[in-house]
Amino acid sequence: MEEQFCKVLEECDMPDCRERLSKLGVTKQSDINYLKDEDLKEAGLNLVQIRKLQYFAMDVQILKVPDVKEGTSDLVDNSEEPVHEAPPEPISRGISGTNWARVSVDGSYIEVAPLDRQTTSTRRRGSGFWEQQLRGRPMRLIFIRHGESEANVDRTITTHVPDHMLHLTENGRQQALDAGKRLRSLLGDESVKFTVSPYIRTRETLNGILQAWGTAGSDFPVREDVRIREQEYGNFDDPDIHSLHKEKRQFGAFYYRFPSGESPADCYDRASLFLESMYRSWNDNRSENQVVVCHGMMILVTLMRLLRLPIEEFDNMDSLKNCEFVVLERPIEDAKYSIAFTWAAGQQKDYRGLRRKLKTDRPSIPIWNGDPEAPLLTSSASAAHRESTTSTA
């Protein structure tokens, strides 16, 4: 096995894979391109290890230089420009249908990996941070909202029971068990780790999910993180909570902070801190999937932060259903996630992304474009009040 490839295995923390790869005929990085995932899995590699090897193999852009036909070099007249035949069509090679092109070099054709046409992706690949993320990020990142809780059926309970102490209902337990079956069908035997909000209803939801793996479910890594707890509406719900929600619609839902509580903007800040820690945890990650079990509001603001969605999108987002999945996936060659589908209980996978409200709570607000000649924009308190009254009618 080539020394350079041995160094790659050391860098990927996979020196024990040398013998297994040698049995597959692998002697250098580029050999990985000719093996299927199934071949590598049969050799005992997990999906994360496979993707790391495939990534390094793609960095070896020049795969093969065909031998020059005997005597060809003697027949070339150096005083004239040599005539080359047209290069063949791009060929399908290796990973996920990647098209490799053949280009002419000194009269011979060599196969090269395609250039990334997306400048942002190219810049990312040159970043040390992005390189590390590419090697360690799970292939899937899955967010799951908790099952139906006591407050979902009787909101008044939160006037005397702290939000973090609420249990799942009987229906919520069944939703959690069903979510486990759906998750198991999605992941199969792939490796997975879990992050969960410390609230009672989220921990009970995770316990229900893990039942799908039987006794093996207790072996999965699970970490609680208080930063993904529910938005705080105050220590106990205010008896006049309905008037507060009316005020929220008038003020603007994203920035409205409940008395002794938080605004979604505050949750967004927590989500930013949570993601920073998660990025660091991926430096030495070995799991193919990461599942985050938490709360609807936290999932939405975390997705906004992770996917860099504009704040204006918040008013358009519909609430997640109990035990609904938001599944993010990434390609082998890029660490950037995108939403693959959402999956609510009793429904088919929805590949259209996050649901949007049929009608937004607030109209868009015009913003001055910087033109000195543009008319002055003014805010009207009476208009805002009429807006709020209309939305609650």
C-alpha positions in Angstrom: 0.0 0.0 0.0 1.4 3.4 -1.0 2.9 5.5 1.8 0.7 8.5 1.0 -2.4 6.4 1.4 -1.2 5.0 4.7 -0.8 8.6 5.9 -4.4 9.3 4.8 -5.6 6.3 6.9 -3.7 7.6 9.9 -5.2 11.1 9.5 -8.7 9.6 9.3 -7.9 7.5 12.4 -8.3 4.3 10.5 -4.9 2.6 10.5 -6.6 -0.7 11.4 -8.4 -0.7 8.0 -5.2 -1.3 6.0 -5.5 -5.0 6.0 -9.2 -5.0 5.1 -8.6 -2.6 2.3 -5.7 -4.5 1.0 -7.9 -7.6 0.6 -10.1 -5.5 -1.7 -7.1 -4.7 -3.8 -6.7 -1.1 -2.6 -3.2 0.1 -2.8 -3.7 3.9 -3.3 -6.2 6.6 -2.7 -7.7 6.6 -6.2 -8.6 2.9 -5.9 -11.5 3.9 -3.6 -13.3 5.5 -6.6 -13.8 2.0 -8.1 -15.4 0.4 -5.1 -19.1 0.6 -4.1 -20.3 1.4 -0.6 -21.4 -2.2 -0.2 -17.9 -3.4 -0.9 -16.4 -1.2 1.8 -19.2 -2.0 4.3 -18.5 -5.7 3.8 -14.9 -5.0 4.6 -16.1 -3.7 8.0 -16.1 0.1 7.4 -19.0 2.3 8.5 -20.6 5.0 6.4 -18.6 7.9 8.1 -15.3 6.1 7.3 -16.4 5.4 3.8 -17.3 9.0 3.1 -13.9 10.2 4.5 -12.0 7.8 2.2 -14.1 8.9 -0.8 -13.5 12.5 -0.1 -9.7 12.0 0.0 -9.9 9.9 -3.1 -11.7 12.8 -4.9 -8.8 15.1 -4.0 -6.6 12.9 -6.2 -7.8 14.6 -9.4 -5.6 13.0 -12.0 -6.5 9.3 -11.9 -4.9 7.8 -14.9 -2.6 8.7 -17.8 -3.2 6.3 -20.7 -0.1 4.9 -22.2 1.1 6.6 -25.4 0.9 4.2 -28.3 4.3 2.8 -29.3 6.1 5.1 -31.8 3.6 7.9 -31.5 6.1 10.4 -30.1 8.5 9.7 -33.0 5.8 10.5 -35.6 5.0 14.0 -34.2 6.4 16.8 -36.2 7.4 19.4 -33.6 7.4 22.2 -36.1 3.6 22.0 -36.5 0.7 22.0 -34.0 -0.3 18.4 -33.5 -3.8 17.5 -34.4 -5.8 15.7 -31.6 -9.0 13.8 -32.0 -12.0 15.1 -30.2 -12.1 14.1 -26.6 -14.7 11.5 -25.7 -17.9 12.5 -23.9 -17.7 12.9 -20.1 -17.9 9.5 -18.4 -19.7 8.4 -15.2 -17.2 7.4 -12.6 -17.3 6.4 -9.0 -19.3 8.2 -6.5 -22.9 9.3 -6.8 -22.8 9.6 -10.6 -20.0 12.2 -10.5 -19.0 13.0 -14.1 -15.3 12.8 -14.7 -13.9 14.6 -17.8 -11.1 13.6 -20.2 -8.7 16.4 -21.3 -5.8 16.3 -23.6 -2.3 16.7 -22.2 0.7 16.3 -24.6 -1.3 14.2 -27.0 -2.8 11.9 -24.4 -6.0 12.0 -22.5 -6.2 12.0 -18.7 -9.2 11.7 -16.5 -9.8 14.6 -14.1 -12.4 15.4 -11.4 -14.8 18.1 -12.4 -14.2 21.6 -11.1 -16.7 22.9 -8.6 -18.7 25.6 -10.4 -20.1 27.0 -7.2 -17.6 29.6 -6.0 -18.8 29.4 -2.5 -18.3 25.7 -2.4 -14.8 26.2 -3.8 -14.0 28.7 -1.1 -15.3 26.4 1.5 -13.1 23.5 0.4 -10.1 25.8 0.8 -11.1 26.5 4.4 -9.4 24.5 7.2 -12.6 24.6 9.2 -14.7 23.4 6.3 -12.2 20.6 5.6 -12.5 19.4 9.1 -16.3 19.6 9.0 -16.4 17.6 5.8 -14.6 14.7 7.4 -16.6 14.7 10.6 -20.1 15.9 10.0 -22.8 13.3 10.1 -24.4 12.5 6.7 -27.8 13.2 8.3 -28.9 15.7 10.9 -32.4 15.0 12.1 -34.6 17.2 14.3 -37.6 15.7 16.1 -40.3 17.7 18.0 -41.5 16.0 21.2 -44.8 14.1 21.4 -48.1 15.5 22.6 -47.7 16.9 26.1 -50.2 17.8 28.8 -50.0 21.4 27.8 -50.8 20.6 24.2 -54.3 19.5 25.3 -54.8 21.8 28.3 -52.8 25.0 28.2 -54.1 26.1 31.6 -51.9 23.5 33.3 -48.9 25.8 32.8 -50.4 28.3 35.2 -49.5 26.0 38.1 -47.1 23.4 36.7 -43.7 24.5 35.5 -43.2 24.0 31.7 -40.2 21.8 32.2 -42.1 19.3 34.3 -44.9 18.5 31.9 -45.4 14.8 30.8 -46.4 13.2 27.6 -50.1 12.3 27.2 -51.1 8.7 26.3 -51.3 9.9 22.7 -47.9 11.5 23.0 -46.4 8.2 24.2 -47.8 6.5 21.2 -46.4 9.2 18.9 -43.0 8.7 20.4 -43.1 4.9 19.9 -44.2 5.5 16.3 -41.4 8.0 15.8 -38.9 5.4 16.9 -40.2 3.0 14.2 -40.0 5.6 11.5 -36.5 6.6 12.6 -35.3 3.0 12.7 -36.7 2.4 9.2 -34.8 5.5 8.0 -31.5 4.7 9.7 -31.4 0.9 9.4 -28.2 -0.3 11.1 -26.3 3.0 10.7 -24.6 4.5 13.7 -26.5 7.4 15.5 -26.1 9.7 18.5 -28.7 11.7 20.2 -29.0 15.2 21.7 -32.0 16.0 23.8 -33.6 18.9 25.7 -33.6 18.2 29.5 -37.4 18.9 29.7 -39.5 15.9 30.9 -41.6 15.7 27.7 -38.5 15.6 25.4 -36.7 12.9 27.6 -39.9 10.8 27.6 -40.1 11.2 23.8 -36.5 10.0 23.4 -37.2 7.0 25.7 -40.1 6.1 23.4 -38.0 6.5 20.3 -35.3 4.2 21.6 -37.7 1.4 22.2 -37.5 0.7 18.4 -34.0 -0.7 19.0 -35.0 -2.8 22.1 -32.2 -3.3 24.6 -29.6 -2.0 22.0 -31.2 1.5 22.3 -29.5 2.0 25.7 -26.1 1.8 24.1 -26.5 4.9 21.9 -24.6 8.0 22.9 -27.1 10.5 24.4 -26.3 14.0 25.6 -28.6 16.5 27.2 -28.2 20.2 26.3 -30.2 22.9 28.2 -29.6 25.4 25.4 -32.2 23.6 23.2 -35.0 23.9 25.9 -38.4 25.3 25.0 -38.9 29.1 24.6 -39.6 30.4 28.1 -43.0 32.1 28.5 -42.4 33.1 32.1 -42.0 30.9 35.2 -45.7 30.2 35.0 -48.1 31.2 32.3 -49.7 34.6 33.0 -53.5 34.3 33.6 -53.9 37.0 31.0 -51.8 35.0 28.4 -54.4 35.7 25.6 -53.9 39.4 25.8 -50.1 38.9 25.8 -50.4 36.9 22.5 -52.5 39.8 21.1 -49.7 42.2 22.1 -47.2 39.8 20.5 -48.9 40.0 17.2 -48.9 43.8 17.3 -45.3 44.0 18.4 -43.9 41.3 16.0 -43.7 37.6 17.0 -39.9 37.2 16.5 -38.9 40.0 18.8 -41.7 39.9 21.4 -40.4 38.9 24.8 -43.0 37.5 27.3 -42.8 38.9 30.9 -40.1 37.0 32.8 -39.6 35.0 29.6 -38.0 35.0 26.2 -38.6 36.0 22.6 -37.8 33.8 19.6 -34.8 36.1 19.1 -33.5 35.0 22.5 -34.0 31.4 21.4 -32.1 32.2 18.2 -29.1 33.3 20.3 -29.2 30.1 22.3 -29.4 28.1 19.0 -26.3 29.9 17.8 -24.3 28.8 20.9 -25.7 25.3 20.6 -24.5 25.0 16.9 -21.1 26.3 17.7 -20.6 23.5 20.2 -22.1 21.0 17.7 -19.6 22.1 15.1 -16.7 21.4 17.5 -18.1 18.0 18.5 -18.0 17.0 14.8 -14.2 17.3 14.7 -13.9 13.8 16.0 -17.4 12.5 15.2 -17.8 8.8 14.2 -21.6 8.7 13.9 -23.3 8.6 10.6 -26.4 10.3 12.0 -27.2 12.8 14.7 -30.7 13.2 16.1 -31.8 16.2 18.1 -35.0 15.8 20.1 -36.4 19.1 21.4 -39.1 21.7 20.8 -40.9 23.2 17.9 -39.8 26.8 18.3 -36.2 25.7 19.0 -36.1 23.6 15.9 -37.3 26.4 13.7 -34.8 29.0 15.0 -32.0 26.5 14.9 -32.8 25.8 11.3 -32.9 29.5 10.6 -29.4 29.9 12.1 -28.0 26.7 10.5 -29.3 27.4 7.0 -28.9 31.2 7.3 -32.5 31.9 6.5 -33.5 35.6 6.7 -35.4 36.7 9.9 -38.3 37.7 7.7 -39.0 34.0 7.0 -39.9 33.4 10.6 -43.4 34.9 10.1 -44.0 32.6 7.2 -43.1 29.3 9.0 -45.8 27.0 10.1 -45.5 25.2 13.5 -44.1 21.7 13.5 -46.4 18.8 14.5 -45.8 16.6 17.5 -43.0 14.1 16.7 -42.5 15.6 13.2 -39.1 15.0 11.7 -37.0 17.6 9.8 -34.3 15.6 8.0 -31.2 17.4 6.7 -28.7 15.6 4.5 -25.4 16.6 2.8 -23.5 15.2 -0.2 -20.3 13.4 0.1 -18.2 16.2 -1.3 -19.7 19.1 0.7 -20.4 19.6 4.4 -23.3 22.0 3.7 -26.7 20.6 4.9 -30.0 21.1 3.2 -33.5 19.9 4.1 -34.2 16.6 2.4 -37.7 16.2 3.7 -40.0 16.5 6.7 -42.0 13.6 8.0 -45.0 13.9 10.3 -46.7 11.0 12.0 -49.2 9.2 9.8 -48.1 11.0 6.7 -45.8 10.5 3.8 -42.4 12.2 3.6 -42.8 15.8 2.3 -39.9 16.9 0.1 -41.1 20.5 -0.3 -39.2 21.8 2.8 -40.7 23.5 5.8 -44.4 24.2 5.7 -45.4 27.8 5.2 -48.5 29.5 6.7 -51.4 30.1 4.3 -51.5 33.6 5.7 -48.7 35.5 7.5 -49.4 37.3 10.7 -47.8 40.5 9.5 -47.4 42.1 6.1 -43.9 42.9 4.8 -42.6 46.3 5.8 -41.0 48.5 3.1 -37.3 49.5 3.7 -35.6 52.5 2.3 -33.3 51.5 -0.5 -30.8 54.3 0.1 -32.0 56.5 -2.8 -31.9 60.1 -1.6 -34.8 61.0 -3.9 -37.1 58.2 -2.5 -40.1 59.3 -0.5 -39.7 59.3 3.3 -41.2 56.2 5.0 -43.0 56.6 8.3 -44.3 54.3 10.9 -47.9 54.6 12.1 -48.9 53.4 15.5 -52.6 53.6 14.6 -52.0 51.5 11.5 -50.2 48.9 13.6 -53.0 48.9 16.1 -55.6 48.3 13.3 -53.4 45.5 11.9 -53.4 43.8 15.3 -57.1 44.2 15.7 -57.7 42.7 12.2 -55.5 39.7 12.9 -57.4 38.8 16.1 -60.8 39.2 14.6 
